[in-house]
Amino acid sequence: MKTYTPGPWFARPAISEGYIVTAQSGGYAPLAKVKGDKRGTMAQAESNAWLMAAAPDLLAALQAMLEACPDPEKNDAIVQAVKLAYLAIDKCSL
């Protein structure tokens, strides 16, 4: 598996224009600056920044679902994995 900057990640307004996605890994390292462009609005830029910040949580939720779903039958582990997925998706909401 490829490595990435460990979470948690955060989205916040940039000092100038747009939003900054940062990681708390021994400090707040900037990962990305997200701005609106002629195809998108600042509201879309903000939503994109929050989605990027949720990436580590989304990955963890998907990994939990894969571990809990060796077969298609529903059990308590699958129910818990689905809850984790919804929590990660909710983090993307403003």
C-alpha positions as MATLAB code, in Angstrom:
seq = 'MKTYTPGPWFARPAISEGYIVTAQSGGYAPLAKVKGDKRGTMAQAESNAWLMAAAPDLLAALQAMLEACPDPEKNDAIVQAVKLAYLAIDKCSL';
ca = [
       0.000    0.000    0.000;
       1.176    3.511   -0.720;
       1.900    5.766    2.215;
       0.320    9.134    2.829;
       0.532   11.863    5.430;
      -1.155   10.473    8.541;
      -4.341   12.082    9.789;
      -6.127   13.789   11.199;
      -6.443   16.284    8.357;
      -8.187   19.648    8.672;
      -9.693   22.213    6.298;
      -9.587   25.926    7.129;
      -9.902   29.215    5.292;
      -6.635   30.405    3.748;
      -5.190   33.775    4.707;
      -5.722   35.032    1.168;
      -8.195   33.201   -1.063;
      -9.573   29.673   -0.847;
      -8.985   26.970    1.728;
      -5.975   25.114    3.095;
      -5.948   21.392    3.887;
      -3.440   20.607    6.626;
      -2.276   17.552    8.566;
      -1.388   17.350   12.210;
       1.740   15.239   12.081;
       4.316   16.903   14.259;
       2.865   20.293   13.325;
       0.370   21.514   10.790;
       1.899   20.659    7.437;
       0.045   22.172    4.454;
      -1.161   19.462    2.076;
      -3.179   21.480   -0.433;
      -4.599   24.886   -1.217;
      -8.062   24.735   -2.725;
      -9.410   27.723   -4.655;
     -12.418   28.364   -6.817;
     -11.839   28.845  -10.527;
     -13.918   29.824  -13.535;
     -15.603   26.396  -13.444;
     -16.301   26.326   -9.697;
     -17.400   28.591   -6.894;
     -15.800   29.270   -3.524;
     -18.594   27.172   -1.970;
     -17.433   24.259   -4.112;
     -13.822   24.957   -3.109;
     -14.843   24.810    0.569;
     -16.724   21.538    0.016;
     -13.726   20.084   -1.829;
     -11.406   21.092    1.008;
     -13.629   19.389    3.601;
     -13.806   16.272    1.420;
     -10.006   16.171    1.189;
      -9.723   16.628    4.956;
     -12.009   13.611    5.444;
      -9.809   11.345    3.283;
      -8.040    9.512    6.154;
     -11.399    8.865    7.852;
     -12.961    7.657    4.603;
     -10.037    5.299    4.074;
     -10.357    3.903    7.609;
     -14.101    3.388    7.127;
     -13.581    1.516    3.872;
     -10.844   -0.621    5.404;
     -13.145   -1.467    8.332;
     -15.910   -2.407    5.913;
     -13.596   -4.674    3.941;
     -12.401   -6.396    7.111;
     -15.972   -6.864    8.338;
     -17.384   -8.135    5.038;
     -15.671  -11.423    4.221;
     -19.113  -12.751    3.275;
     -22.338  -11.041    2.224;
     -24.284  -11.948    5.405;
     -25.097   -9.066    7.708;
     -23.639   -9.228   11.223;
     -22.708   -6.823   14.037;
     -19.284   -6.098   12.512;
     -20.893   -5.054    9.210;
     -23.367   -2.820   11.042;
     -20.457   -1.135   12.879;
     -18.506   -0.680    9.622;
     -21.532    0.979    8.000;
     -21.788    3.359   10.985;
     -18.103    4.286   10.533;
     -18.741    4.967    6.852;
     -21.666    7.273    7.647;
     -19.587    9.167   10.236;
     -16.815    9.730    7.693;
     -19.290   10.855    5.054;
     -20.912   13.216    7.585;
     -17.504   14.822    8.158;
     -17.578   15.865    4.495;
     -20.836   17.745    5.057;
     -20.725   21.391    5.965;
];
